[in-house]
Amino acid sequence: MESVAILNPKLQVTGISQKTGLARIADQDILCGSVTINAPRFDIFDPRNADYVLVRVNAFSCNYRDKALIVRAAEKMEAQEDAQPFAFFGSDFVGTVKAVGSNVSDLRAGMRVIPDCAYPYISSCGVAAGVVTNEASRGWLRLHRAKLLPIPDSMSDEIAASYSIGSQTSYSMVRRTDVKEGDKALVLSARSNTSMFIMKALLAHGVDVTAVSTSSWTEEEKSHFRSVHFIEAPRIQRDWDSDTSSLIREKFFDELFDPYYDLHLPFVLKYLKPDGRYITCGFKNQHDSFVEDADISGSDRFDNLLLSAMINNISIIGNCIGTHEDIVESIKRFTPHNWLPIDSVWSVFDGASFLYRTYSDKRRFGKAVLRYTQE
């Protein structure tokens, strides 16, 4: 099959079908192309494959965590620190089972599956918890049965390819903050994919949601999140401007959901009620080139953080992905007519455009998905 890869500009190699262009991410040019990947040999009678599954990827997408991995891979190639001819990327996918090992009874050839990124706990001994792959674009994946979940027919490939990490993380965050119907929740960086997953999960639990973002929402975009209160605000610098602050202060919040703690802590804690819960699942500056002048800095942040938390009895919760039960619960609540928007769908020869849209195009709304040609 033809698969998308980051190409090493310093090497002339065979196996590359087509160079598809450059994508600029942060300060790094990413050379993309398509490469031919043959199906690996998978002997169903080999004991080493007993608990494993061979999957052909139908479509995949990238998460924010992949951005730094992609940039670092390109930097190493450019600096000639890595002699690999190409590198694969991507951590969300949907695929079709092509073969299963002798111990696998709940999956069979022809079923569509997505990754189960359960973390930090996993039921199978000796299987690593967390993200299933950083190389979804490879196209062919040999994976442990415990790391895969079948999906309903009602879930399209485009939705499924962008589903696992966002849904598992958001349902974990909702569970761990112990939200109740009627609670008031504030969601920061609301146009990020993670925050949109969180808003959908909160709405499914009957929560009164307020969303803050630095850019405006069209009426069509708002229609995907009916009943959410939207506030457009400049990047926070110690505090929002007085107009934004007064809007947010009109209702103190039970929970505050933040995908990028390094953008907002500790200055947003004052918008929580006493005994409120702040939860975060990530940070923005995962690579030096991602730092911007507007980012918060200051040696007093830690002192302010603890002081605010102590005085107001606020719980600060860190969250990394979620449990198996979290993604199962998300799938149970899934309805195709009321799900997150898919921004765009790209082909195997659109690798550079796909990456640019994912990470550099501010017009993106929802996830960009790259779909492979089916057999």
C-alpha positions as CSV (number, residue, x, y, z in Angstrom):
1,M,0.0,0.0,0.0
2,E,1.0,3.6,-0.4
3,S,1.7,5.3,3.0
4,V,2.5,8.8,4.1
5,A,5.9,9.6,5.6
6,I,8.3,12.4,6.6
7,L,11.2,12.2,4.1
8,N,14.8,12.7,4.9
9,P,15.9,15.6,2.6
10,K,19.6,14.6,3.0
11,L,19.2,11.1,1.6
12,Q,18.4,9.8,-1.9
13,V,16.5,6.5,-1.3
14,T,14.5,4.0,-3.2
15,G,10.9,3.1,-2.3
16,I,9.6,6.7,-2.3
17,S,6.7,6.9,-4.8
18,Q,6.3,10.6,-4.7
19,K,7.4,13.7,-2.8
20,T,4.2,15.6,-2.0
21,G,5.6,18.9,-0.7
22,L,6.7,20.9,2.3
23,A,4.7,21.7,5.4
24,R,5.9,24.5,7.7
25,I,5.3,23.6,11.4
26,A,6.6,26.1,13.9
27,D,10.0,27.0,12.4
28,Q,10.6,23.7,10.7
29,D,10.0,22.6,7.2
30,I,8.6,19.0,7.0
31,L,9.2,17.2,3.7
32,C,6.4,14.7,3.0
33,G,6.0,11.9,0.5
34,S,4.3,8.6,-0.2
35,V,6.2,5.3,0.3
36,T,5.3,1.8,-0.7
37,I,4.8,-0.5,2.4
38,N,4.2,-4.1,1.8
39,A,2.0,-6.2,4.1
40,P,4.1,-7.8,6.7
41,R,4.2,-11.6,7.1
42,F,1.8,-12.6,9.9
43,D,1.8,-16.3,10.7
44,I,-1.4,-17.0,12.7
45,F,0.2,-20.2,14.0
46,D,3.3,-18.6,15.3
47,P,3.2,-18.6,19.1
48,R,4.8,-15.1,19.0
49,N,1.6,-13.9,17.3
50,A,-0.8,-15.7,19.5
51,D,-2.1,-12.5,21.2
52,Y,-1.5,-10.1,18.3
53,V,-3.6,-8.7,15.5
54,L,-2.5,-7.5,12.0
55,V,-4.3,-4.3,11.1
56,R,-4.4,-2.3,7.9
57,V,-5.0,1.4,8.6
58,N,-8.0,2.9,6.8
59,A,-7.4,6.5,8.0
60,F,-5.5,8.3,10.7
61,S,-5.1,11.7,12.4
62,C,-2.6,13.5,14.5
63,N,-2.9,14.9,18.1
64,Y,-1.1,17.8,19.6
65,R,1.4,15.5,21.2
66,D,2.5,14.4,17.7
67,K,3.5,17.9,16.8
68,A,6.7,17.9,18.8
69,L,7.5,14.3,17.6
70,I,7.2,15.3,14.0
71,V,9.3,18.4,14.4
72,R,12.0,16.5,16.2
73,A,12.1,13.8,13.5
74,A,12.6,16.4,10.8
75,E,15.2,18.3,12.8
76,K,17.3,15.1,13.3
77,M,17.1,14.4,9.6
78,E,18.1,17.9,8.6
79,A,21.0,17.9,11.1
80,Q,22.1,14.5,9.7
81,E,21.6,13.0,13.2
82,D,19.3,10.4,11.9
83,A,20.2,8.2,8.9
84,Q,16.6,6.9,8.5
85,P,15.3,7.5,5.0
86,F,11.8,8.4,6.3
87,A,9.7,8.4,9.4
88,F,6.1,7.7,10.1
89,F,3.8,9.6,12.4
90,G,0.2,9.8,13.9
91,S,-1.4,8.4,17.0
92,D,-5.1,8.1,16.2
93,F,-6.4,5.7,13.6
94,V,-9.1,3.3,12.4
95,G,-8.1,0.1,10.7
96,T,-9.4,-3.2,9.4
97,V,-8.4,-6.5,11.0
98,K,-6.6,-8.6,8.5
99,A,-5.4,-11.5,10.7
100,V,-5.5,-12.6,14.3
101,G,-3.3,-14.8,16.5
102,S,-4.5,-18.2,17.9
103,N,-5.4,-16.7,21.3
104,V,-7.6,-13.9,19.9
105,S,-11.2,-14.8,20.1
106,D,-13.1,-11.4,20.3
107,L,-11.7,-9.9,17.1
108,R,-11.8,-11.4,13.6
109,A,-10.7,-10.5,10.1
110,G,-12.9,-7.8,8.6
111,M,-13.7,-6.0,11.8
112,R,-12.9,-2.3,12.1
113,V,-10.9,-1.3,15.2
114,I,-9.5,1.8,16.9
115,P,-6.8,2.0,19.6
116,D,-7.4,1.6,23.3
117,C,-4.8,3.9,24.8
118,A,-5.7,3.0,28.4
119,Y,-3.3,4.6,30.9
120,P,-1.9,4.1,33.5
121,Y,-3.7,0.8,34.0
122,I,-4.1,-2.0,31.5
123,S,-5.5,-5.5,32.1
124,S,-3.0,-7.5,30.2
125,C,0.3,-8.3,31.9
126,G,3.4,-7.3,30.0
127,V,1.6,-4.9,27.6
128,A,2.7,-1.3,27.8
129,A,-0.1,1.2,28.8
130,G,-0.8,4.4,26.9
131,V,-0.6,5.5,23.3
132,V,-0.8,2.5,21.0
133,T,1.5,3.8,18.2
134,N,3.3,6.9,17.1
135,E,3.4,5.6,13.6
136,A,-0.2,5.2,12.4
137,S,0.8,6.5,9.0
138,R,2.8,3.4,8.4
139,G,-0.4,1.7,7.2
140,W,0.3,-1.8,8.5
141,L,0.4,-2.3,12.3
142,R,0.9,-5.5,14.4
143,L,-0.7,-4.8,17.8
144,H,-1.6,-6.6,20.9
145,R,-5.2,-7.5,21.1
146,A,-5.6,-5.6,24.5
147,K,-4.8,-2.4,22.6
148,L,-7.7,-2.5,20.2
149,L,-11.4,-1.9,20.4
150,P,-14.1,-2.8,17.8
151,I,-16.4,0.1,16.7
152,P,-20.0,0.2,15.7
153,D,-21.1,0.4,12.1
154,S,-22.6,3.9,12.8
155,M,-19.1,5.3,13.4
156,S,-17.6,6.4,10.0
157,D,-13.9,5.9,9.3
158,E,-13.4,9.7,9.4
159,I,-14.8,10.0,12.9
160,A,-13.1,6.8,14.1
161,A,-9.7,8.0,12.8
162,S,-9.9,11.0,15.1
163,Y,-11.6,9.4,18.1
164,S,-9.6,7.4,20.6
165,I,-7.2,9.8,22.5
166,G,-9.7,12.7,22.6
167,S,-12.6,10.7,23.8
168,Q,-10.7,8.6,26.3
169,T,-9.0,11.7,27.7
170,S,-12.2,13.8,27.9
171,Y,-14.3,11.1,29.6
172,S,-11.5,10.5,32.1
173,M,-11.4,14.2,33.0
174,V,-15.1,14.3,33.4
175,R,-15.1,11.2,35.6
176,R,-12.1,12.4,37.8
177,T,-13.6,15.9,38.4
178,D,-16.8,14.1,39.6
179,V,-19.1,16.4,37.6
180,K,-22.8,16.5,38.5
181,E,-25.8,17.4,36.3
182,G,-26.2,21.2,36.6
183,D,-22.6,21.9,37.5
184,K,-21.0,24.9,35.9
185,A,-17.8,24.2,34.0
186,L,-15.3,26.5,32.3
187,V,-13.4,25.1,29.3
188,L,-10.2,26.9,28.2
189,S,-8.6,27.0,24.7
190,A,-12.0,25.9,23.5
191,R,-11.2,25.6,19.8
192,S,-8.5,22.9,20.5
193,N,-9.6,19.4,19.6
194,T,-9.2,18.2,23.2
195,S,-11.4,21.0,24.5
196,M,-14.1,20.2,21.9
197,F,-14.1,16.6,23.1
198,I,-14.4,17.8,26.7
199,M,-17.3,20.0,25.8
200,K,-19.2,17.2,24.1
201,A,-18.6,14.9,27.2
202,L,-19.7,17.6,29.6
203,L,-22.9,18.3,27.6
204,A,-23.7,14.6,27.6
205,H,-23.6,14.8,31.5
206,G,-25.9,17.7,31.7
207,V,-23.3,20.3,32.6
208,D,-23.7,24.1,32.1
209,V,-20.6,24.8,29.9
210,T,-18.8,28.1,29.3
211,A,-16.1,28.1,26.6
212,V,-13.2,30.6,26.3
213,S,-11.1,31.0,23.2
214,T,-8.9,33.6,21.6
215,S,-10.8,33.5,18.3
216,S,-14.4,34.0,17.4
217,W,-16.9,31.2,16.5
218,T,-19.3,31.4,13.6
219,E,-22.9,30.5,14.2
220,E,-22.4,27.3,12.2
221,E,-19.5,26.3,14.5
222,K,-21.5,27.1,17.6
223,S,-24.3,24.9,16.3
224,H,-22.1,21.8,17.0
225,F,-22.2,22.7,20.7
226,R,-25.7,23.9,21.5
227,S,-26.3,25.5,24.9
228,V,-22.6,26.3,25.4
229,H,-21.8,29.9,26.4
230,F,-19.0,31.2,24.2
231,I,-16.5,34.0,25.2
232,E,-13.9,35.4,22.9
233,A,-10.9,36.6,25.0
234,P,-7.3,37.8,24.3
235,R,-4.5,35.6,25.5
236,I,-4.4,35.7,29.3
237,Q,-1.5,37.7,30.8
238,R,-1.8,37.4,34.6
239,D,-5.5,38.0,34.0
240,W,-7.9,38.6,31.2
241,D,-8.9,42.1,30.4
242,S,-11.6,43.7,32.6
243,D,-14.5,43.0,30.1
244,T,-13.6,39.3,29.8
245,S,-13.0,39.0,33.5
246,S,-16.4,40.4,34.4
247,L,-18.1,38.1,32.0
248,I,-16.5,35.1,33.5
249,R,-17.0,36.3,37.1
250,E,-20.7,36.4,36.5
251,K,-20.8,32.7,37.4
252,F,-18.1,31.0,39.4
253,F,-17.4,27.5,38.3
254,D,-17.4,24.1,39.9
255,E,-14.8,22.7,37.4
256,L,-12.2,24.2,35.1
257,F,-10.9,22.1,32.2
258,D,-7.5,23.2,30.7
259,P,-5.7,21.4,27.9
260,Y,-2.6,23.7,28.3
261,Y,-1.6,24.4,31.9
262,D,1.4,26.5,30.8
263,L,-0.9,29.0,29.2
264,H,-3.3,29.6,32.1
265,L,-2.0,28.5,35.5
266,P,-2.2,29.8,38.2
267,F,-4.2,32.8,37.1
268,V,-7.4,31.1,36.3
269,L,-7.9,29.5,39.7
270,K,-9.7,32.5,41.1
271,Y,-12.7,31.8,38.8
272,L,-13.4,28.5,40.6
273,K,-15.8,28.2,43.5
274,P,-14.4,27.1,46.9
275,D,-13.8,23.3,46.7
276,G,-13.7,23.7,42.9
277,R,-11.7,21.3,40.7
278,Y,-9.1,22.3,38.1
279,I,-7.9,19.6,35.7
280,T,-5.4,19.7,32.9
281,C,-4.2,17.1,30.4
282,G,-1.3,18.8,28.7
283,F,0.9,21.7,28.0
284,K,1.5,23.9,24.9
285,N,5.3,24.3,24.8
286,Q,6.4,20.7,24.1
287,H,9.2,22.0,21.9
288,D,11.4,25.1,22.2
289,S,10.1,26.4,18.9
290,F,6.5,26.5,20.2
291,V,7.2,29.2,22.7
292,E,5.6,32.6,21.9
293,D,6.2,36.1,23.4
294,A,2.6,36.1,24.8
295,D,3.2,33.0,26.9
296,I,3.1,33.4,30.6
297,S,6.4,33.3,32.5
298,G,7.5,34.2,35.9
299,S,9.2,32.6,38.9
300,D,6.3,33.4,41.2
301,R,3.9,31.1,39.4
302,F,4.4,28.1,41.7
303,D,3.9,30.2,44.9
304,N,0.7,31.8,43.4
305,L,-0.6,28.4,42.4
306,L,-0.3,26.8,45.8
307,L,-1.6,30.0,47.6
308,S,-4.7,30.1,45.4
309,A,-5.3,26.3,45.8
310,M,-4.8,26.4,49.6
311,I,-7.0,29.5,50.4
312,N,-9.9,28.3,48.3
313,N,-9.6,24.5,49.0
314,I,-9.2,23.9,45.3
315,S,-8.2,20.5,43.9
316,I,-5.6,20.5,41.1
317,I,-5.7,17.3,39.0
318,G,-3.4,16.1,36.4
319,N,-4.8,13.7,33.8
320,C,-3.1,11.5,31.2
321,I,-5.4,9.8,28.8
322,G,-7.9,7.5,30.7
323,T,-9.1,4.0,31.4
324,H,-10.5,1.3,29.2
325,E,-13.8,1.9,30.8
326,D,-13.7,5.6,29.8
327,I,-13.5,4.9,26.1
328,V,-16.1,2.2,26.4
329,E,-18.4,4.6,28.0
330,S,-17.7,7.2,25.3
331,I,-18.6,4.7,22.6
332,K,-21.8,3.8,24.4
333,R,-22.8,7.5,24.3
334,F,-21.7,8.0,20.7
335,T,-24.3,9.3,18.3
336,P,-23.2,10.1,14.7
337,H,-25.6,13.0,14.2
338,N,-24.3,14.8,17.3
339,W,-20.5,14.4,17.1
340,L,-17.5,16.6,16.6
341,P,-17.0,18.1,13.2
342,I,-14.4,16.7,10.8
343,D,-12.5,19.6,9.4
344,S,-11.2,18.0,6.2
345,V,-10.2,14.7,4.6
346,W,-7.0,14.2,2.7
347,S,-5.5,11.5,0.4
348,V,-2.1,9.7,0.6
349,F,-0.7,12.3,-1.8
350,D,-1.7,15.2,0.3
351,G,0.7,14.6,3.2
352,A,2.1,18.1,3.4
353,S,-1.3,19.8,3.1
354,F,-2.7,17.5,5.8
355,L,0.1,18.4,8.2
356,Y,-0.2,22.1,7.5
357,R,-3.9,22.0,8.0
358,T,-3.5,20.0,11.2
359,Y,-0.9,22.3,12.9
360,S,-0.5,25.6,11.1
361,D,-3.8,26.6,9.5
362,K,-5.8,28.7,12.0
363,R,-8.9,28.2,9.9
364,R,-9.1,24.5,10.9
365,F,-12.2,23.6,13.0
366,G,-12.1,20.0,14.1
367,K,-9.7,17.3,13.1
368,A,-8.0,16.9,9.8
369,V,-8.0,13.2,8.7
370,L,-5.9,11.4,6.1
371,R,-7.6,8.5,4.4
372,Y,-5.8,5.7,2.7
373,T,-7.0,4.0,-0.5
374,Q,-8.9,0.8,0.3
375,E,-8.1,-2.5,-1.3
